[in-house]
């Protein structure tokens, strides 16, 4: 698990002044052991020590375990939705 506080993609609504939790992944054998909660608590303690009052995270909607963690015990709340539409060939140049 890691966090960064740097310039974000200009299309993003995330503020560069707010740390963003990135790269959260646990091996399957470490899941449901409390490890993710412990890692997140340590990370949030560090974020708070640095003077920030909030943090952001994003996860793939195709990851129900991630959604269960971030929207459940991790305590994050939805702020915005980003959606993707795959274009069919009639919209693609030369299609």
C-alpha distance (Angstrom), angle and dihedral (degrees) to the residues before:
residue distance angle dihedral
X1 . . .
X2 3.78 . .
X3 3.77 140.2 .
X4 3.75 132.9 -151.0
X5 3.77 134.1 -169.4
X6 3.76 106.2 -163.1
X7 3.77 141.3 113.9
X8 3.79 110.3 -51.8
X9 3.77 130.0 -145.7
X10 3.83 106.1 -72.2
X11 3.81 89.8 -124.7
X12 3.79 90.2 58.7
X13 3.78 124.6 95.5
X14 3.80 90.8 -148.5
X15 3.77 114.0 113.6
X16 3.80 116.5 -122.3
X17 3.81 86.2 -138.5
X18 3.82 92.5 64.7
X19 3.82 121.8 75.0
X20 3.79 115.2 -118.6
X21 3.80 121.9 -148.9
X22 3.81 108.2 -130.5
X23 3.74 137.9 174.7
X24 3.80 99.1 23.2
X25 3.80 110.0 170.1
X26 3.78 134.8 142.2
X27 3.76 126.3 -166.7
X28 3.81 109.9 -110.5
X29 3.82 93.0 -110.2
X30 3.83 90.4 57.1
X31 3.80 94.8 51.9
X32 3.80 120.2 107.8
X33 3.80 91.0 18.8
X34 3.80 97.5 102.9
X35 3.80 91.5 -105.0
X36 3.81 94.7 118.8
X37 3.80 91.6 49.7
X38 3.81 91.2 49.0
X39 3.82 92.6 48.1
X40 3.79 92.2 47.4
X41 3.82 92.6 47.6
X42 3.81 90.6 52.0
X43 3.79 90.7 48.0
X44 3.82 93.4 47.6
X45 3.82 90.2 48.0
X46 3.81 88.7 54.3
X47 3.82 91.7 46.7
X48 3.81 90.1 51.2
X49 3.82 92.1 46.4
X50 3.81 88.1 54.9
X51 3.80 89.0 57.9
X52 3.80 102.3 -103.9
X53 3.78 120.6 134.3
X54 3.80 99.4 -160.5
X55 3.79 143.2 20.4
X56 3.78 135.1 -158.2
X57 3.80 133.1 -139.3
X58 3.78 136.0 -178.8
X59 3.78 130.5 -163.3
X60 3.77 137.8 178.4
X61 3.80 115.0 -88.9
X62 3.80 86.5 -139.1
X63 3.82 88.1 66.2
X64 3.83 106.5 81.2
X65 3.83 92.4 173.0
X66 3.80 89.7 55.1
X67 3.79 91.4 47.5
X68 3.80 90.1 49.8
X69 3.80 90.8 53.6
X70 3.82 101.4 41.4
X71 3.82 95.0 41.7
X72 3.80 93.3 38.8
X73 3.80 126.2 38.8
X74 3.82 94.1 -0.1
X75 3.81 89.2 63.8
X76 3.82 99.7 -139.1
X77 3.81 118.2 148.9
X78 3.82 127.2 -148.7
X79 3.79 113.2 -102.1
X80 3.80 104.2 168.2
X81 3.76 141.1 -5.4
X82 3.79 124.2 -131.7
X83 3.78 115.2 -160.1
X84 3.78 133.8 -167.8
X85 3.78 129.0 -153.9
X86 3.76 118.9 -164.7
X87 3.78 110.7 -140.2
X88 3.75 120.0 -128.0
X89 3.82 118.5 -133.6
X90 3.81 95.5 -93.4
X91 3.83 88.9 70.5
X92 3.78 96.2 44.5
X93 3.79 119.2 90.5
X94 3.78 110.0 -99.2
X95 3.82 92.9 13.9
